[in-house]
Amino acid sequence: MTAFLRILVFAVVATGVPTGDAAAQSALDRVRQTGVMRVGIDATYPPFGMAEGGEFSGFDVDIARAIARELKVRAELVNASFDGVFPALQNGSFDVVISAVTITPERQQTLLFSEPYIDAGQGIAVRQDSTITGVDGLSGRTVGVQINTTAQFAMEQRAGVTIQKYNTIDLALLDLRNGRIDAVASDAPVLRYMTTLTFQDLKSVGSDYTDEQFGIVLAKGSDDLRRAVNAALWRVQDSGEYARLYARWFGEAATASAGAGGAAPSAIDLGVIARTWPIFIRGVGLTALMAVTSLVLGLPLGLALALARVQPQKAVSVPAAAYVEFMRGTPLLVQILFIYFVLPVAGVNLPAIFSGILALTMNAAAYICEIIRAGILSIDAGQMEAARSLRMTYWQAMRRIILPQTFRRVVPPLTNEGIALLKDSSLVSVIGLTELARTGQELASRYAAPLTIWPFVALLYLLLTVPLTRMAQYLEDRWRPVTRS
């Protein structure tokens, strides 16, 4: 996944092809004209970014809103996976990314950065009973890192260190708590915040072993917007607002407030579910919408492909077979990323929701095609011959004789495909859609309660699949042929 995204980012940047209005107006003009600065953020990284039901909080969130006010526009925050924020920035989905992004020479080759807005070196967290006192004690140990971060890159340069990668830092800290890894490497402010707030059985050790700075990220060619962002950032600093925001999230008062609970929080806290269930319902709604829409659209497309595949004419069957092989032979995640991040280079810029539904539909259609094709081929060839002998056309026989029997036979595998589609919808979180799985990820990170959140997410998925299986059972019973004893 990570390797693909790196290649994807390089491909998008290397083309340098402007799309739509981007070629006609500068980035700053677009922001001022629309009155909105679109900000990409991975809000699963406290205290820099957190989300709960579409409401954002954190240091990066406050910085984004302060800069937008200085520019006299509104900050529109979009929560997306950290792996996806850079390609989305390059295809024009975001104007800036403010998501605890370290300024590195490698990133500067393909991206623009503002002036640094915070110093944040890398740190180490270990269990309270660990003998590790700093980064020099990690040789021969297993260290958890968040994927595609500078913590990962730094650990890859250290001899004798085994790296375990995680999508979010709270999962790494949970594995550390459970004893599966020996330490977690991440941005020191994040580790100090989380070990004080929710992982009180862990501790930060040693001094920061790197000198890093975070910057606001912009796409190449956005020099005018970068100058405006820098000027706005300087005004925020000069006014004293920056100092107040820093003290709020990283000062002694913030630390005292975070640790005010005393004992470590319970591993299972049903109160979190009681407070956040409306947010889960919204995630369930989006998941169901995408799955049902994709299945409804995928069925006729899959049927058309299946009918094309059983034709004797190669001009019809070969393209259909090639489509099926391509869609089944490439990961759904890659297809989602291609539609959302790469197609804008060719001028096809779809919103995230449409990109997700399109990818799910096209992928499902390939599998539905093979299910229906197998059903058609399972019907005795003599039935088609008998229909033709009664002077039915091929398509009349197919519509009246073959397909009705086919659909009776393929109900169980079509049900399985519908269930798989429901679960596969979780992959659209990479393009910033907050469906059920992404909702769980956000809340598990915010409350550091994965043992509470993820079983509840699994229960909700189960509740979504039960009606589908019950409907399939009803259709099987209704269409089951009468047998003689």
Buried (B, 14 or more C-beta within 10 A) or exposed (E): BEEBBBEBBEBBBEEEEEBEEBEEEBBBEBBBEEEBBBBBBBBBBBBBBBBBBEEBBBBBBBBBBBBBBBBEBBBBBBBBBBBBBBBBBBBBBBBBBBBBBBBBEEBEEBBBBBBBBBEBBBBBBBBEEBEBEBBEBBEEBBBBBBBBBBBBBBBEEBEEBEBBBBBBBBBBBBBBBEEEBBBBBBBBBBBBBBBBBBBBBBBBBBEBBBEBBBBBBBBEBBEBBBEBBBBBBEBBBEEEBBEEBBEBBBBEEBBEEBEEEEEEBEEEBEEBBEEBEEBBEBBBEBBBBBBBBBBEBBBEBBBBBBBBBBEEEEEBBEEBBEBBEEBEEEEBBBBBBBBBBBBBBEEEBBEBBEBBBBBBBBBBBBBBBBBBBBBBEEBEEEEBEEBBEEEBEEEEBBEEBBBEBBBBBBBBBBBBBBBBBBBBBBBBBBBBBBBBBBBBBBBBBBBBBBEBBBEBBEEBBEEBBEEBBEEBEEBBEEEEEEEEE
